[in-house]
Amino acid sequence: MIKNSVDLLYKLLFTVLAGVILKWLYDKRRRNRDDAAFAALHGCQPPQCEYKHRWPWALDLIKEHVATVLTDHALMLQVEFTESMGITFAAYMFGLTGYFTSDPRNIKAITETRFQDMNLGVRRPACYPFFGEGIFTQDGPAWKHSREMLRRQFARVQARDLETFTDQVENLVSTFQDSKGVVDLQPAFFRFTLATTTTLLFGESIETLPETEQSDFAKHFDSATLVTAIRLPLAHLSFLYNTPSYRKSCRVVKHYADYFIDKAFKYAQDHGQEDATGRYPFIFDLYTEYQDRSLVRDQLVNVLLAGRDTTACTMSWTIFHLVRHPAMLRRLREEIYEVTGSETVVTRAHTKNMPYLNAVLNETLRLYPQVPMNTRSTVRTTLLPKGGGPDGESPVYVPKNAGITFSPYHMHRRKELFGEDAHDYKPERWLDGKLTGIGCAYIPFLHGFRTCLGKDFALSEASYALVRLLQAYPNLRIPPGTGVVPTGKEKQMLSLVVSSLEGCKVVLDGVEVGSNVRPM
Ligand code: HEM
């Protein structure tokens, strides 16, 4: 009796297993047939370039990638590698296909015309411990909902003039009032953008905390950001890098965000909801939608991440290059003096009338896009419009579950797009109108559906701060004896953003803050 039951169980198991395998084979065959029909229908051709791996599963490519990321020139090496491969190429890793592209026509497809065929892929698991449930880890309806809510908040900020930045800009400027000798501006830019972004999100600056707590927050924020940046290229294996100290840093950052949310709720209790919503609009607008404090917190942490390092690094690279190009620095000073005269409160009307300042920021963001590499994963069979066939002009078929990496850092340095001097820092290229129709070849704030919501905020705060720094420090210059290396060959630190490993060292020779000295 027992023997019969066991036999029956084995037969049943065998039948189920055989059924599963047959179904899998059938689905696979059907998928291959459908995919072949899709490729034929769209005239797809095999990729013009393919990475020929030497080790199984392209482990050699992964090893080289990890070795590159650990250097001070990761992006420079990546540009060299990409140039040697081609504008669009495929690599077969772990039995999956990965595509790499720096072709603006493909970028348009990824960000706009074939947006629905892709999602964030490995970004969600890699970033989840830190980012939680927020706009940067979401896809589909959840992302749409987040974007709509946040868009309302940014529209509110965009409708105002720049006075929200005045206090923090003046704090930044006065930091160096009595400075003597060489000063590194980069850490100060990080403090500045942390203050502006926390004011935007939490209704008050992180600087309202005691000094020790501010440094505690910044330390854990930096360390969680760095580990998250290392987890990203580990893709599906990111769960392997989840140390106790990483978990602690994520917890500490969230704890501080919770602290500010609690403070806003206490304020509402003491002063009434209307008053509190006026003072803490970001927090209460999100809460009205979510009715869940942890979701509000995650969303705030997401925007904080988006806002702090990106803008600080943009400011830092701008000054880094201006002091290395005295004629450009002088031209910018003259423009600032022309437009602002003796005024030190900067307005939108001022910055709109500063084409050279805008060109300088465009050029910094071209050479140092603060999301230098980006990835997507396909959720259905799709295509990249270019990169296939012998001339690379045919579409390339891309199967479901394939990874697509695109590199604004590489694309922005392509000579075919920006000219022979593409690797040089040259704001003037933005002034003659020739780059007006550049479209998806220039995407520091991305393009299409997921385009940056904080663009106006970032450019406004950076412009305001740069204008005031140049007004207040007419002697700002490169420290004597600094070795100057060609653009792109500087030592860089690649985390989620790209910063200067050697900071932004300058001599300021403090003058009276508040003055606006005519350039000599
Ligand atoms: C120079 C500074 C900045 C640069 C270069 C930049 C760049 C970008 C890029 C490339 C993306 C798309 C990322 C992706 O999902 O693939 C993005 C998204 C975003 N950025 Fe920015 N950003 C900057 C500053 C800011 C600031 C200051 C804020 C807010 C205070 C902000 C808020 C956002 C948000 C909320 C998104 C998500 C949009 C979405 O997924 O729908 N950004 N940014």
Boltz pocket constraint, residues with backbone or C-beta under 6 A from the ligand:
constraints:
  - pocket:
      binder: B
      contacts: [[A, 135], [A, 136], [A, 143], [A, 147], [A, 150], [A, 197], [A, 200], [A, 302], [A, 303], [A, 306], [A, 307], [A, 308], [A, 310], [A, 311], [A, 314], [A, 365], [A, 369], [A, 370], [A, 371], [A, 374], [A, 443], [A, 444], [A, 445], [A, 446], [A, 449], [A, 450], [A, 451], [A, 452], [A, 453], [A, 454], [A, 455], [A, 457], [A, 458], [A, 459]]
      max_distance: 6.0
